Amino acid sequence: NKKAKRRLDKTVFMQSATMTFVAEWGDRSQIATIAMGAAQNPVGVCVGGVLGHCICSGIAVVGGKMLAERISEKVGDISA
């Protein structure tokens, strides 16, 4: 069902956006970005920060998908 899939996609989006926001709020990289924004071109700092975070998150997602294909959920539950 397309409607259910769209709802699930929105849920996954909101969960990952909220998790990332909460995890990143106030960490050292955000403080460094604030300092760079104060000293440099804010648009350049914003674009660079977004691009860097997208690349890092993309690598994490692809790596997680590759791990999930090789390791069973049971092993993941035991190690967590």
N, CA, C, O and CB atoms as a CASP TS submission, in Angstrom:
PFRMAT TS
TARGET T0000
AUTHOR 0000-0000-0000
METHOD Language model
MODEL 1
PARENT N/A
ATOM      1  N   ASN     1       0.839  -1.172   0.000  1.00  0.00           N
ATOM      2  CA  ASN     1       0.000   0.000   0.000  1.00  0.00           C
ATOM      3  C   ASN     1       0.889   1.242   0.000  1.00  0.00           C
ATOM      4  O   ASN     1       1.745   1.394   0.872  1.00  0.00           O
ATOM      5  CB  ASN     1      -0.958  -0.006   1.214  1.00  0.00           C
ATOM      6  N   LYS     2       0.689   2.133  -0.981  1.00  0.00           N
ATOM      7  CA  LYS     2       1.513   3.330  -1.127  1.00  0.00           C
ATOM      8  C   LYS     2       1.388   4.282   0.057  1.00  0.00           C
ATOM      9  O   LYS     2       2.375   4.872   0.496  1.00  0.00           O
ATOM     10  CB  LYS     2       1.142   4.054  -2.393  1.00  0.00           C
ATOM     11  N   LYS     3       0.168   4.427   0.569  1.00  0.00           N
ATOM     12  CA  LYS     3      -0.062   5.346   1.684  1.00  0.00           C
ATOM     13  C   LYS     3       0.678   4.886   2.937  1.00  0.00           C
ATOM     14  O   LYS     3       1.277   5.701   3.638  1.00  0.00           O
ATOM     15  CB  LYS     3      -1.564   5.469   1.974  1.00  0.00           C
ATOM     16  N   ALA     4       0.640   3.591   3.221  1.00  0.00           N
ATOM     17  CA  ALA     4       1.342   3.050   4.385  1.00  0.00           C
ATOM     18  C   ALA     4       2.852   3.189   4.219  1.00  0.00           C
ATOM     19  O   ALA     4       3.550   3.499   5.185  1.00  0.00           O
ATOM     20  CB  ALA     4       0.967   1.576   4.603  1.00  0.00           C
ATOM     21  N   LYS     5       3.366   2.967   3.015  1.00  0.00           N
ATOM     22  CA  LYS     5       4.805   3.096   2.761  1.00  0.00           C
ATOM     23  C   LYS     5       5.247   4.545   2.947  1.00  0.00           C
ATOM     24  O   LYS     5       6.299   4.802   3.533  1.00  0.00           O
ATOM     25  CB  LYS     5       5.156   2.608   1.335  1.00  0.00           C
ATOM     26  N   ARG     6       4.444   5.499   2.448  1.00  0.00           N
ATOM     27  CA  ARG     6       4.777   6.911   2.610  1.00  0.00           C
ATOM     28  C   ARG     6       4.799   7.301   4.084  1.00  0.00           C
ATOM     29  O   ARG     6       5.662   8.065   4.516  1.00  0.00           O
ATOM     30  CB  ARG     6       3.778   7.787   1.847  1.00  0.00           C
ATOM     31  N   ARG     7       3.838   6.772   4.861  1.00  0.00           N
ATOM     32  CA  ARG     7       3.784   7.053   6.294  1.00  0.00           C
ATOM     33  C   ARG     7       5.017   6.485   6.984  1.00  0.00           C
ATOM     34  O   ARG     7       5.609   7.133   7.847  1.00  0.00           O
ATOM     35  CB  ARG     7       2.498   6.469   6.919  1.00  0.00           C
ATOM     36  N   LEU     8       5.405   5.254   6.595  1.00  0.00           N
ATOM     37  CA  LEU     8       6.602   4.634   7.169  1.00  0.00           C
ATOM     38  C   LEU     8       7.851   5.431   6.814  1.00  0.00           C
ATOM     39  O   LEU     8       8.723   5.623   7.662  1.00  0.00           O
ATOM     40  CB  LEU     8       6.745   3.185   6.678  1.00  0.00           C
ATOM     41  N   ASP     9       7.949   5.905   5.554  1.00  0.00           N
ATOM     42  CA  ASP     9       9.087   6.716   5.144  1.00  0.00           C
ATOM     43  C   ASP     9       9.173   7.999   5.963  1.00  0.00           C
ATOM     44  O   ASP     9      10.265   8.409   6.358  1.00  0.00           O
ATOM     45  CB  ASP     9       8.992   7.047   3.658  1.00  0.00           C
ATOM     46  N   LYS    10       8.023   8.639   6.224  1.00  0.00           N
ATOM     47  CA  LYS    10       8.008   9.855   7.041  1.00  0.00           C
ATOM     48  C   LYS    10       8.436   9.549   8.466  1.00  0.00           C
ATOM     49  O   LYS    10       9.152  10.336   9.084  1.00  0.00           O
ATOM     50  CB  LYS    10       6.612  10.495   7.035  1.00  0.00           C
ATOM     51  N   THR    11       8.002   8.410   8.991  1.00  0.00           N
ATOM     52  CA  THR    11       8.375   8.020  10.355  1.00  0.00           C
ATOM     53  C   THR    11       9.876   7.799  10.461  1.00  0.00           C
ATOM     54  O   THR    11      10.513   8.279  11.399  1.00  0.00           O
ATOM     55  CB  THR    11       7.624   6.749  10.780  1.00  0.00           C
ATOM     56  N   VAL    12      10.441   7.076   9.503  1.00  0.00           N
ATOM     57  CA  VAL    12      11.888   6.832   9.505  1.00  0.00           C
ATOM     58  C   VAL    12      12.636   8.149   9.380  1.00  0.00           C
ATOM     59  O   VAL    12      13.632   8.363  10.071  1.00  0.00           O
ATOM     60  CB  VAL    12      12.289   5.874   8.356  1.00  0.00           C
ATOM     61  N   PHE    13      12.168   9.035   8.508  1.00  0.00           N
ATOM     62  CA  PHE    13      12.801  10.342   8.342  1.00  0.00           C
ATOM     63  C   PHE    13      12.786  11.130   9.650  1.00  0.00           C
ATOM     64  O   PHE    13      13.809  11.675  10.064  1.00  0.00           O
ATOM     65  CB  PHE    13      12.095  11.140   7.237  1.00  0.00           C
ATOM     66  N   MET    14      11.625  11.186  10.297  1.00  0.00           N
ATOM     67  CA  MET    14      11.516  11.949  11.540  1.00  0.00           C
ATOM     68  C   MET    14      12.361  11.339  12.659  1.00  0.00           C
ATOM     69  O   MET    14      12.980  12.067  13.435  1.00  0.00           O
ATOM     70  CB  MET    14      10.056  12.029  11.978  1.00  0.00           C
ATOM     71  N   GLN    15      12.390  10.010  12.745  1.00  0.00           N
ATOM     72  CA  GLN    15      13.211   9.360  13.768  1.00  0.00           C
ATOM     73  C   GLN    15      14.691   9.661  13.553  1.00  0.00           C
ATOM     74  O   GLN    15      15.396  10.004  14.503  1.00  0.00           O
ATOM     75  CB  GLN    15      12.975   7.843  13.761  1.00  0.00           C
ATOM     76  N   SER    16      15.165   9.537  12.326  1.00  0.00           N
ATOM     77  CA  SER    16      16.587   9.767  12.073  1.00  0.00           C
ATOM     78  C   SER    16      16.943  11.246  12.213  1.00  0.00           C
ATOM     79  O   SER    16      18.024  11.574  12.701  1.00  0.00           O
ATOM     80  CB  SER    16      16.966   9.268  10.675  1.00  0.00           C
ATOM     81  N   ALA    17      16.049  12.142  11.791  1.00  0.00           N
ATOM     82  CA  ALA    17      16.316  13.571  11.938  1.00  0.00           C
ATOM     83  C   ALA    17      16.358  13.969  13.410  1.00  0.00           C
ATOM     84  O   ALA    17      17.240  14.719  13.827  1.00  0.00           O
ATOM     85  CB  ALA    17      15.252  14.393  11.198  1.00  0.00           C
ATOM     86  N   THR    18      15.411  13.471  14.192  1.00  0.00           N
ATOM     87  CA  THR    18      15.381  13.789  15.623  1.00  0.00           C
ATOM     88  C   THR    18      16.598  13.211  16.343  1.00  0.00           C
ATOM     89  O   THR    18      17.221  13.888  17.160  1.00  0.00           O
ATOM     90  CB  THR    18      14.091  13.255  16.262  1.00  0.00           C
ATOM     91  N   MET    19      16.930  11.962  16.038  1.00  0.00           N
ATOM     92  CA  MET    19      18.084  11.328  16.671  1.00  0.00           C
ATOM     93  C   MET    19      19.375  12.100  16.365  1.00  0.00           C
ATOM     94  O   MET    19      20.191  12.342  17.254  1.00  0.00           O
ATOM     95  CB  MET    19      18.213   9.868  16.199  1.00  0.00           C
ATOM     96  N   THR    20      19.542  12.476  15.105  1.00  0.00           N
ATOM     97  CA  THR    20      20.747  13.208  14.718  1.00  0.00           C
ATOM     98  C   THR    20      20.786  14.575  15.388  1.00  0.00           C
ATOM     99  O   THR    20      21.833  14.992  15.882  1.00  0.00           O
ATOM    100  CB  THR    20      20.818  13.364  13.192  1.00  0.00           C
ATOM    101  N   PHE    21      19.662  15.272  15.410  1.00  0.00           N
ATOM    102  CA  PHE    21      19.612  16.595  16.031  1.00  0.00           C
ATOM    103  C   PHE    21      19.972  16.522  17.509  1.00  0.00           C
ATOM    104  O   PHE    21      20.799  17.295  17.991  1.00  0.00           O
ATOM    105  CB  PHE    21      18.222  17.214  15.860  1.00  0.00           C
ATOM    106  N   VAL    22      19.359  15.605  18.216  1.00  0.00           N
ATOM    107  CA  VAL    22      19.607  15.475  19.652  1.00  0.00           C
ATOM    108  C   VAL    22      21.058  15.058  19.923  1.00  0.00           C
ATOM    109  O   VAL    22      21.693  15.568  20.847  1.00  0.00           O
ATOM    110  CB  VAL    22      18.635  14.453  20.273  1.00  0.00           C
ATOM    111  N   ALA    23      21.572  14.134  19.119  1.00  0.00           N
ATOM    112  CA  ALA    23      22.944  13.655  19.333  1.00  0.00           C
ATOM    113  C   ALA    23      23.979  14.736  19.032  1.00  0.00           C
ATOM    114  O   ALA    23      25.019  14.797  19.687  1.00  0.00           O
ATOM    115  CB  ALA    23      23.215  12.431  18.464  1.00  0.00           C
ATOM    116  N   GLU    24      23.704  15.577  18.058  1.00  0.00           N
ATOM    117  CA  GLU    24      24.679  16.590  17.643  1.00  0.00           C
ATOM    118  C   GLU    24      24.568  17.890  18.436  1.00  0.00           C
ATOM    119  O   GLU    24      25.513  18.680  18.459  1.00  0.00           O
ATOM    120  CB  GLU    24      24.511  16.886  16.173  1.00  0.00           C
ATOM    121  N   TRP    25      23.444  18.119  19.077  1.00  0.00           N
ATOM    122  CA  TRP    25      23.239  19.395  19.755  1.00  0.00           C
ATOM    123  C   TRP    25      24.271  19.586  20.858  1.00  0.00           C
ATOM    124  O   TRP    25      24.347  18.791  21.795  1.00  0.00           O
ATOM    125  CB  TRP    25      21.819  19.477  20.333  1.00  0.00           C
ATOM    126  N   GLY    26      25.058  20.637  20.740  1.00  0.00           N
ATOM    127  CA  GLY    26      26.019  20.998  21.773  1.00  0.00           C
ATOM    128  C   GLY    26      27.320  20.214  21.766  1.00  0.00           C
ATOM    129  O   GLY    26      28.128  20.379  22.680  1.00  0.00           O
ATOM    130  N   ASP    27      27.555  19.362  20.766  1.00  0.00           N
ATOM    131  CA  ASP    27      28.817  18.634  20.756  1.00  0.00           C
ATOM    132  C   ASP    27      29.941  19.531  20.224  1.00  0.00           C
ATOM    133  O   ASP    27      29.692  20.652  19.781  1.00  0.00           O
ATOM    134  CB  ASP    27      28.695  17.351  19.901  1.00  0.00           C
ATOM    135  N   ARG    28      31.164  19.031  20.271  1.00  0.00           N
ATOM    136  CA  ARG    28      32.324  19.842  19.901  1.00  0.00           C
ATOM    137  C   ARG    28      32.292  20.316  18.454  1.00  0.00           C
ATOM    138  O   ARG    28      32.708  21.438  18.164  1.00  0.00           O
ATOM    139  CB  ARG    28      33.582  19.062  20.137  1.00  0.00           C
ATOM    140  N   SER    29      31.802  19.475  17.540  1.00  0.00           N
ATOM    141  CA  SER    29      31.765  19.900  16.139  1.00  0.00           C
ATOM    142  C   SER    29      30.782  21.056  15.939  1.00  0.00           C
ATOM    143  O   SER    29      31.011  21.926  15.099  1.00  0.00           O
ATOM    144  CB  SER    29      31.381  18.718  15.232  1.00  0.00           C
ATOM    145  N   GLN    30      29.698  21.068  16.703  1.00  0.00           N
ATOM    146  CA  GLN    30      28.763  22.181  16.593  1.00  0.00           C
ATOM    147  C   GLN    30      29.387  23.462  17.147  1.00  0.00           C
ATOM    148  O   GLN    30      29.205  24.537  16.576  1.00  0.00           O
ATOM    149  CB  GLN    30      27.452  21.859  17.334  1.00  0.00           C
ATOM    150  N   ILE    31      30.112  23.352  18.240  1.00  0.00           N
ATOM    151  CA  ILE    31      30.797  24.519  18.805  1.00  0.00           C
ATOM    152  C   ILE    31      31.829  25.053  17.819  1.00  0.00           C
ATOM    153  O   ILE    31      31.956  26.265  17.644  1.00  0.00           O
ATOM    154  CB  ILE    31      31.476  24.160  20.147  1.00  0.00           C
ATOM    155  N   ALA    32      32.563  24.154  17.176  1.00  0.00           N
ATOM    156  CA  ALA    32      33.543  24.564  16.172  1.00  0.00           C
ATOM    157  C   ALA    32      32.859  25.230  14.982  1.00  0.00           C
ATOM    158  O   ALA    32      33.383  26.198  14.430  1.00  0.00           O
ATOM    159  CB  ALA    32      34.364  23.356  15.701  1.00  0.00           C
ATOM    160  N   THR    33      31.701  24.725  14.585  1.00  0.00           N
ATOM    161  CA  THR    33      30.956  25.312  13.479  1.00  0.00           C
ATOM    162  C   THR    33      30.457  26.711  13.846  1.00  0.00           C
ATOM    163  O   THR    33      30.454  27.608  13.003  1.00  0.00           O
ATOM    164  CB  THR    33      29.777  24.408  13.089  1.00  0.00           C
ATOM    165  N   ILE    34      30.042  26.895  15.075  1.00  0.00           N
ATOM    166  CA  ILE    34      29.627  28.224  15.541  1.00  0.00           C
ATOM    167  C   ILE    34      30.793  29.196  15.446  1.00  0.00           C
ATOM    168  O   ILE    34      30.633  30.322  14.977  1.00  0.00           O
ATOM    169  CB  ILE    34      29.096  28.160  16.996  1.00  0.00           C
ATOM    170  N   ALA    35      31.959  28.764  15.889  1.00  0.00           N
ATOM    171  CA  ALA    35      33.147  29.621  15.833  1.00  0.00           C
ATOM    172  C   ALA    35      33.520  29.943  14.382  1.00  0.00           C
ATOM    173  O   ALA    35      33.856  31.082  14.059  1.00  0.00           O
ATOM    174  CB  ALA    35      34.334  28.943  16.549  1.00  0.00           C
ATOM    175  N   MET    36      33.458  28.940  13.521  1.00  0.00           N
ATOM    176  CA  MET    36      33.775  29.189  12.108  1.00  0.00           C
ATOM    177  C   MET    36      32.753  30.136  11.481  1.00  0.00           C
ATOM    178  O   MET    36      33.115  31.014  10.698  1.00  0.00           O
ATOM    179  CB  MET    36      33.819  27.860  11.320  1.00  0.00           C
ATOM    180  N   GLY    37      31.485  29.958  11.825  1.00  0.00           N
ATOM    181  CA  GLY    37      30.444  30.839  11.295  1.00  0.00           C
ATOM    182  C   GLY    37      30.631  32.280  11.721  1.00  0.00           C
ATOM    183  O   GLY    37      30.285  33.200  10.980  1.00  0.00           O
ATOM    184  N   ALA    38      31.176  32.482  12.914  1.00  0.00           N
ATOM    185  CA  ALA    38      31.425  33.832  13.406  1.00  0.00           C
ATOM    186  C   ALA    38      32.617  34.468  12.698  1.00  0.00           C
ATOM    187  O   ALA    38      32.650  35.683  12.502  1.00  0.00           O
ATOM    188  CB  ALA    38      31.662  33.811  14.913  1.00  0.00           C
ATOM    189  N   ALA    39      33.605  33.640  12.311  1.00  0.00           N
ATOM    190  CA  ALA    39      34.840  34.169  11.733  1.00  0.00           C
ATOM    191  C   ALA    39      34.870  34.122  10.206  1.00  0.00           C
ATOM    192  O   ALA    39      35.631  34.865   9.586  1.00  0.00           O
ATOM    193  CB  ALA    39      36.012  33.406  12.272  1.00  0.00           C
ATOM    194  N   GLN    40      34.069  33.276   9.599  1.00  0.00           N
ATOM    195  CA  GLN    40      34.111  33.074   8.152  1.00  0.00           C
ATOM    196  C   GLN    40      32.744  33.403   7.536  1.00  0.00           C
ATOM    197  O   GLN    40      31.838  33.876   8.222  1.00  0.00           O
ATOM    198  CB  GLN    40      34.525  31.614   7.816  1.00  0.00           C
ATOM    199  N   ASN    41      32.617  33.146   6.242  1.00  0.00           N
ATOM    200  CA  ASN    41      31.367  33.342   5.539  1.00  0.00           C
ATOM    201  C   ASN    41      30.345  32.322   6.049  1.00  0.00           C
ATOM    202  O   ASN    41      30.544  31.122   5.859  1.00  0.00           O
ATOM    203  CB  ASN    41      31.569  33.215   4.005  1.00  0.00           C
ATOM    204  N   PRO    42      29.256  32.762   6.691  1.00  0.00           N
ATOM    205  CA  PRO    42      28.283  31.828   7.272  1.00  0.00           C
ATOM    206  C   PRO    42      27.645  30.882   6.241  1.00  0.00           C
ATOM    207  O   PRO    42      27.369  29.725   6.556  1.00  0.00           O
ATOM    208  CB  PRO    42      27.194  32.610   7.970  1.00  0.00           C
ATOM    209  N   VAL    43      27.414  31.362   5.032  1.00  0.00           N
ATOM    210  CA  VAL    43      26.818  30.508   4.004  1.00  0.00           C
ATOM    211  C   VAL    43      27.776  29.371   3.654  1.00  0.00           C
ATOM    212  O   VAL    43      27.360  28.217   3.550  1.00  0.00           O
ATOM    213  CB  VAL    43      26.469  31.332   2.738  1.00  0.00           C
ATOM    214  N   GLY    44      29.043  29.689   3.476  1.00  0.00           N
ATOM    215  CA  GLY    44      30.049  28.669   3.175  1.00  0.00           C
ATOM    216  C   GLY    44      30.186  27.664   4.309  1.00  0.00           C
ATOM    217  O   GLY    44      30.310  26.463   4.068  1.00  0.00           O
ATOM    218  N   VAL    45      30.165  28.149   5.532  1.00  0.00           N
ATOM    219  CA  VAL    45      30.255  27.267   6.702  1.00  0.00           C
ATOM    220  C   VAL    45      29.033  26.356   6.765  1.00  0.00           C
ATOM    221  O   VAL    45      29.161  25.163   7.043  1.00  0.00           O
ATOM    222  CB  VAL    45      30.379  28.097   8.009  1.00  0.00           C
ATOM    223  N   CYS    46      27.856  26.908   6.511  1.00  0.00           N
ATOM    224  CA  CYS    46      26.626  26.119   6.554  1.00  0.00           C
ATOM    225  C   CYS    46      26.634  25.043   5.466  1.00  0.00           C
ATOM    226  O   CYS    46      26.333  23.881   5.739  1.00  0.00           O
ATOM    227  CB  CYS    46      25.395  27.032   6.391  1.00  0.00           C
ATOM    228  N   VAL    47      26.974  25.424   4.246  1.00  0.00           N
ATOM    229  CA  VAL    47      27.007  24.457   3.140  1.00  0.00           C
ATOM    230  C   VAL    47      28.056  23.382   3.408  1.00  0.00           C
ATOM    231  O   VAL    47      27.794  22.197   3.201  1.00  0.00           O
ATOM    232  CB  VAL    47      27.303  25.170   1.797  1.00  0.00           C
ATOM    233  N   GLY    48      29.229  23.781   3.863  1.00  0.00           N
ATOM    234  CA  GLY    48      30.283  22.813   4.173  1.00  0.00           C
ATOM    235  C   GLY    48      29.896  21.882   5.303  1.00  0.00           C
ATOM    236  O   GLY    48      30.174  20.684   5.245  1.00  0.00           O
ATOM    237  N   GLY    49      29.255  22.423   6.334  1.00  0.00           N
ATOM    238  CA  GLY    49      28.810  21.588   7.456  1.00  0.00           C
ATOM    239  C   GLY    49      27.752  20.582   7.045  1.00  0.00           C
ATOM    240  O   GLY    49      27.804  19.419   7.443  1.00  0.00           O
ATOM    241  N   VAL    50      26.794  21.029   6.252  1.00  0.00           N
ATOM    242  CA  VAL    50      25.728  20.130   5.781  1.00  0.00           C
ATOM    243  C   VAL    50      26.320  19.045   4.887  1.00  0.00           C
ATOM    244  O   VAL    50      25.991  17.869   5.040  1.00  0.00           O
ATOM    245  CB  VAL    50      24.633  20.923   5.013  1.00  0.00           C
ATOM    246  N   LEU    51      27.189  19.430   3.956  1.00  0.00           N
ATOM    247  CA  LEU    51      27.806  18.465   3.051  1.00  0.00           C
ATOM    248  C   LEU    51      28.644  17.447   3.822  1.00  0.00           C
ATOM    249  O   LEU    51      28.561  16.247   3.561  1.00  0.00           O
ATOM    250  CB  LEU    51      28.674  19.186   2.014  1.00  0.00           C
ATOM    251  N   GLY    52      29.448  17.923   4.770  1.00  0.00           N
ATOM    252  CA  GLY    52      30.265  17.011   5.577  1.00  0.00           C
ATOM    253  C   GLY    52      29.419  16.037   6.373  1.00  0.00           C
ATOM    254  O   GLY    52      29.740  14.852   6.460  1.00  0.00           O
ATOM    255  N   HIS    53      28.340  16.534   6.952  1.00  0.00           N
ATOM    256  CA  HIS    53      27.465  15.663   7.747  1.00  0.00           C
ATOM    257  C   HIS    53      26.748  14.650   6.853  1.00  0.00           C
ATOM    258  O   HIS    53      26.565  13.496   7.241  1.00  0.00           O
ATOM    259  CB  HIS    53      26.434  16.502   8.529  1.00  0.00           C
ATOM    260  N   CYS    54      26.345  15.082   5.662  1.00  0.00           N
ATOM    261  CA  CYS    54      25.688  14.159   4.718  1.00  0.00           C
ATOM    262  C   CYS    54      26.635  13.035   4.304  1.00  0.00           C
ATOM    263  O   CYS    54      26.229  11.874   4.242  1.00  0.00           O
ATOM    264  CB  CYS    54      25.197  14.921   3.466  1.00  0.00           C
ATOM    265  N   ILE    55      27.881  13.370   4.024  1.00  0.00           N
ATOM    266  CA  ILE    55      28.858  12.350   3.630  1.00  0.00           C
ATOM    267  C   ILE    55      29.084  11.374   4.774  1.00  0.00           C
ATOM    268  O   ILE    55      29.074  10.160   4.569  1.00  0.00           O
ATOM    269  CB  ILE    55      30.195  13.002   3.208  1.00  0.00           C
ATOM    270  N   CYS    56      29.288  11.896   5.974  1.00  0.00           N
ATOM    271  CA  CYS    56      29.522  11.047   7.145  1.00  0.00           C
ATOM    272  C   CYS    56      28.320  10.144   7.417  1.00  0.00           C
ATOM    273  O   CYS    56      28.481   8.950   7.666  1.00  0.00           O
ATOM    274  CB  CYS    56      29.824  11.910   8.382  1.00  0.00           C
ATOM    275  N   SER    57      27.121  10.712   7.370  1.00  0.00           N
ATOM    276  CA  SER    57      25.906   9.912   7.604  1.00  0.00           C
ATOM    277  C   SER    57      25.705   8.884   6.500  1.00  0.00           C
ATOM    278  O   SER    57      25.287   7.758   6.769  1.00  0.00           O
ATOM    279  CB  SER    57      24.669  10.822   7.699  1.00  0.00           C
ATOM    280  N   GLY    58      25.997   9.259   5.269  1.00  0.00           N
ATOM    281  CA  GLY    58      25.870   8.331   4.146  1.00  0.00           C
ATOM    282  C   GLY    58      26.775   7.124   4.308  1.00  0.00           C
ATOM    283  O   GLY    58      26.360   5.992   4.061  1.00  0.00           O
ATOM    284  N   ILE    59      28.013   7.366   4.724  1.00  0.00           N
ATOM    285  CA  ILE    59      28.949   6.263   4.968  1.00  0.00           C
ATOM    286  C   ILE    59      28.423   5.365   6.086  1.00  0.00           C
ATOM    287  O   ILE    59      28.514   4.141   5.992  1.00  0.00           O
ATOM    288  CB  ILE    59      30.356   6.806   5.332  1.00  0.00           C
ATOM    289  N   ALA    60      27.874   5.965   7.140  1.00  0.00           N
ATOM    290  CA  ALA    60      27.331   5.179   8.254  1.00  0.00           C
ATOM    291  C   ALA    60      26.143   4.331   7.807  1.00  0.00           C
ATOM    292  O   ALA    60      26.020   3.174   8.208  1.00  0.00           O
ATOM    293  CB  ALA    60      26.909   6.103   9.405  1.00  0.00           C
ATOM    294  N   VAL    61      25.274   4.900   6.983  1.00  0.00           N
ATOM    295  CA  VAL    61      24.098   4.159   6.514  1.00  0.00           C
ATOM    296  C   VAL    61      24.512   2.995   5.621  1.00  0.00           C
ATOM    297  O   VAL    61      24.030   1.875   5.791  1.00  0.00           O
ATOM    298  CB  VAL    61      23.137   5.092   5.755  1.00  0.00           C
ATOM    299  N   VAL    62      25.403   3.259   4.670  1.00  0.00           N
ATOM    300  CA  VAL    62      25.867   2.195   3.770  1.00  0.00           C
ATOM    301  C   VAL    62      26.611   1.120   4.560  1.00  0.00           C
ATOM    302  O   VAL    62      26.405  -0.073   4.336  1.00  0.00           O
ATOM    303  CB  VAL    62      26.781   2.777   2.660  1.00  0.00           C
ATOM    304  N   GLY    63      27.473   1.541   5.483  1.00  0.00           N
ATOM    305  CA  GLY    63      28.192   0.576   6.319  1.00  0.00           C
ATOM    306  C   GLY    63      27.250  -0.251   7.174  1.00  0.00           C
ATOM    307  O   GLY    63      27.452  -1.456   7.327  1.00  0.00           O
ATOM    308  N   GLY    64      26.223   0.378   7.734  1.00  0.00           N
ATOM    309  CA  GLY    64      25.236  -0.350   8.532  1.00  0.00           C
ATOM    310  C   GLY    64      24.472  -1.352   7.698  1.00  0.00           C
ATOM    311  O   GLY    64      24.202  -2.464   8.153  1.00  0.00           O
ATOM    312  N   LYS    65      24.122  -0.971   6.480  1.00  0.00           N
ATOM    313  CA  LYS    65      23.412  -1.884   5.580  1.00  0.00           C
ATOM    314  C   LYS    65      24.292  -3.085   5.237  1.00  0.00           C
ATOM    315  O   LYS    65      23.816  -4.220   5.212  1.00  0.00           O
ATOM    316  CB  LYS    65      22.979  -1.150   4.290  1.00  0.00           C
ATOM    317  N   MET    66      25.585  -2.833   4.971  1.00  0.00           N
ATOM    318  CA  MET    66      26.515  -3.922   4.652  1.00  0.00           C
ATOM    319  C   MET    66      26.684  -4.861   5.847  1.00  0.00           C
ATOM    320  O   MET    66      26.714  -6.080   5.678  1.00  0.00           O
ATOM    321  CB  MET    66      27.885  -3.354   4.226  1.00  0.00           C
ATOM    322  N   LEU    67      26.794  -4.302   7.045  1.00  0.00           N
ATOM    323  CA  LEU    67      26.903  -5.127   8.244  1.00  0.00           C
ATOM    324  C   LEU    67      25.638  -5.949   8.475  1.00  0.00           C
ATOM    325  O   LEU    67      25.710  -7.123   8.839  1.00  0.00           O
ATOM    326  CB  LEU    67      27.186  -4.252   9.461  1.00  0.00           C
ATOM    327  N   ALA    68      24.493  -5.332   8.265  1.00  0.00           N
ATOM    328  CA  ALA    68      23.217  -6.029   8.473  1.00  0.00           C
ATOM    329  C   ALA    68      23.062  -7.216   7.530  1.00  0.00           C
ATOM    330  O   ALA    68      22.405  -8.200   7.869  1.00  0.00           O
ATOM    331  CB  ALA    68      22.049  -5.063   8.282  1.00  0.00           C
ATOM    332  N   GLU    69      23.660  -7.126   6.357  1.00  0.00           N
ATOM    333  CA  GLU    69      23.583  -8.232   5.400  1.00  0.00           C
ATOM    334  C   GLU    69      24.495  -9.391   5.789  1.00  0.00           C
ATOM    335  O   GLU    69      24.281 -10.521   5.350  1.00  0.00           O
ATOM    336  CB  GLU    69      23.944  -7.743   4.007  1.00  0.00           C
ATOM    337  N   ARG    70      25.511  -9.120   6.610  1.00  0.00           N
ATOM    338  CA  ARG    70      26.490 -10.146   6.973  1.00  0.00           C
ATOM    339  C   ARG    70      26.311 -10.705   8.384  1.00  0.00           C
ATOM    340  O   ARG    70      26.772 -11.809   8.674  1.00  0.00           O
ATOM    341  CB  ARG    70      27.869  -9.585   6.843  1.00  0.00           C
ATOM    342  N   ILE    71      25.654  -9.961   9.250  1.00  0.00           N
ATOM    343  CA  ILE    71      25.511 -10.364  10.653  1.00  0.00           C
ATOM    344  C   ILE    71      24.023 -10.491  10.967  1.00  0.00           C
ATOM    345  O   ILE    71      23.226  -9.634  10.586  1.00  0.00           O
ATOM    346  CB  ILE    71      26.204  -9.334  11.620  1.00  0.00           C
ATOM    347  N   SER    72      23.659 -11.560  11.662  1.00  0.00           N
ATOM    348  CA  SER    72      22.250 -11.742  12.008  1.00  0.00           C
ATOM    349  C   SER    72      21.851 -10.780  13.129  1.00  0.00           C
ATOM    350  O   SER    72      22.700 -10.309  13.885  1.00  0.00           O
ATOM    351  CB  SER    72      21.978 -13.205  12.432  1.00  0.00           C
ATOM    352  N   GLU    73      20.564 -10.498  13.226  1.00  0.00           N
ATOM    353  CA  GLU    73      20.066  -9.634  14.296  1.00  0.00           C
ATOM    354  C   GLU    73      20.346 -10.209  15.669  1.00  0.00           C
ATOM    355  O   GLU    73      20.560  -9.463  16.624  1.00  0.00           O
ATOM    356  CB  GLU    73      18.583  -9.405  14.136  1.00  0.00           C
ATOM    357  N   LYS    74      20.346 -11.533  15.776  1.00  0.00           N
ATOM    358  CA  LYS    74      20.591 -12.199  17.038  1.00  0.00           C
ATOM    359  C   LYS    74      21.982 -11.849  17.574  1.00  0.00           C
ATOM    360  O   LYS    74      22.139 -11.579  18.765  1.00  0.00           O
ATOM    361  CB  LYS    74      20.443 -13.712  16.877  1.00  0.00           C
ATOM    362  N   VAL    75      22.986 -11.853  16.698  1.00  0.00           N
ATOM    363  CA  VAL    75      24.349 -11.489  17.100  1.00  0.00           C
ATOM    364  C   VAL    75      24.386 -10.022  17.533  1.00  0.00           C
ATOM    365  O   VAL    75      25.044  -9.681  18.516  1.00  0.00           O
ATOM    366  CB  VAL    75      25.355 -11.740  15.937  1.00  0.00           C
ATOM    367  N   GLY    76      23.679  -9.152  16.797  1.00  0.00           N
ATOM    368  CA  GLY    76      23.610  -7.750  17.162  1.00  0.00           C
ATOM    369  C   GLY    76      22.984  -7.519  18.516  1.00  0.00           C
ATOM    370  O   GLY    76      23.436  -6.659  19.271  1.00  0.00           O
ATOM    371  N   ASP    77      21.934  -8.286  18.839  1.00  0.00           N
ATOM    372  CA  ASP    77      21.279  -8.168  20.138  1.00  0.00           C
ATOM    373  C   ASP    77      22.195  -8.599  21.263  1.00  0.00           C
ATOM    374  O   ASP    77      22.188  -7.993  22.334  1.00  0.00           O
ATOM    375  CB  ASP    77      20.007  -8.990  20.165  1.00  0.00           C
ATOM    376  N   ILE    78      22.970  -9.620  21.041  1.00  0.00           N
ATOM    377  CA  ILE    78      23.884 -10.125  22.069  1.00  0.00           C
ATOM    378  C   ILE    78      24.994  -9.106  22.334  1.00  0.00           C
ATOM    379  O   ILE    78      25.371  -8.891  23.486  1.00  0.00           O
ATOM    380  CB  ILE    78      24.491 -11.486  21.640  1.00  0.00           C
ATOM    381  N   SER    79      25.516  -8.482  21.286  1.00  0.00           N
ATOM    382  CA  SER    79      26.636  -7.551  21.461  1.00  0.00           C
ATOM    383  C   SER    79      26.188  -6.202  22.002  1.00  0.00           C
ATOM    384  O   SER    79      27.016  -5.448  22.513  1.00  0.00           O
ATOM    385  CB  SER    79      27.358  -7.352  20.144  1.00  0.00           C
ATOM    386  N   ALA    80      24.914  -5.878  21.907  1.00  0.00           N
ATOM    387  CA  ALA    80      24.430  -4.575  22.383  1.00  0.00           C
ATOM    388  C   ALA    80      24.243  -4.608  23.831  1.00  0.00           C
ATOM    389  O   ALA    80      23.841  -3.608  24.424  1.00  0.00           O
ATOM    390  CB  ALA    80      23.148  -4.172  21.720  1.00  0.00           C
TER
END
